[in-house]
């Protein structure tokens, strides 16, 4: 697989929460560090997503917002 995104993090699915239209996917990329993504229910099904499956979190953004208190 070749991809243009620079931020690709390998991890494992910790949980999926299926909604009516979308699925919330929690990926553990490091011990105690999770990334949560909302994808379509159809995409989750096509990818065969389930707890424990090895996946990649691919992050592609043109803007990153930094905030402080």
C-alpha positions as CSV (number, residue, x, y, z in Angstrom):
1,X,0.0,0.0,0.0
2,X,1.3,3.5,-0.9
3,X,-0.3,6.5,0.6
4,X,0.4,10.2,0.5
5,X,-0.6,10.9,4.1
6,X,2.4,11.5,6.3
7,X,0.8,10.5,9.6
8,X,0.2,6.8,9.6
9,X,0.0,5.1,13.0
10,X,-0.2,1.4,13.4
11,X,-2.5,0.1,16.1
12,X,-5.2,-2.4,17.2
13,X,-8.9,-1.9,17.5
14,X,-9.9,-1.8,21.1
15,X,-13.6,-1.3,20.5
16,X,-16.2,-0.5,18.0
17,X,-19.6,1.1,18.7
18,X,-22.1,0.8,15.9
19,X,-24.8,3.4,15.4
20,X,-27.6,3.7,12.9
21,X,-25.4,5.2,10.2
22,X,-21.9,5.4,11.6
23,X,-19.5,3.3,13.6
24,X,-17.1,4.7,16.3
25,X,-13.8,3.0,16.1
26,X,-11.2,3.2,19.0
27,X,-7.7,2.3,18.0
28,X,-4.9,1.9,20.5
29,X,-1.7,3.2,18.9
30,X,0.4,2.9,22.0
31,X,-0.2,1.6,25.5
32,X,-2.9,3.9,26.9
33,X,-3.0,6.1,23.8
34,X,-6.2,5.9,21.7
35,X,-7.4,7.5,18.6
36,X,-11.1,7.5,18.0
37,X,-12.6,7.8,14.5
38,X,-16.1,7.9,13.2
39,X,-16.6,6.1,9.9
40,X,-19.6,4.9,8.0
41,X,-21.2,1.7,9.1
42,X,-20.7,0.4,5.6
43,X,-17.0,1.1,5.6
44,X,-16.6,-0.7,9.0
45,X,-18.3,-3.7,7.5
46,X,-16.2,-3.7,4.3
47,X,-13.0,-3.5,6.3
48,X,-14.1,-6.3,8.7
49,X,-13.4,-4.2,11.8
50,X,-13.5,-6.0,15.1
51,X,-11.7,-5.9,18.5
52,X,-8.1,-6.9,18.3
53,X,-7.7,-6.4,14.5
54,X,-4.5,-4.7,13.5
55,X,-5.2,-1.5,11.6
56,X,-3.7,1.9,10.6
57,X,-4.9,5.3,11.7
58,X,-4.2,7.5,8.7
59,X,-4.4,11.2,9.5
60,X,-4.6,13.7,6.7
61,X,-5.3,17.3,7.5
62,X,-4.5,20.6,5.9
63,X,-4.8,22.4,9.3
64,X,-3.8,21.6,12.8
65,X,-5.2,23.9,15.5
66,X,-3.1,24.4,18.7
67,X,-4.8,25.8,21.8
68,X,-3.8,26.6,25.4
69,X,-5.6,27.6,28.5
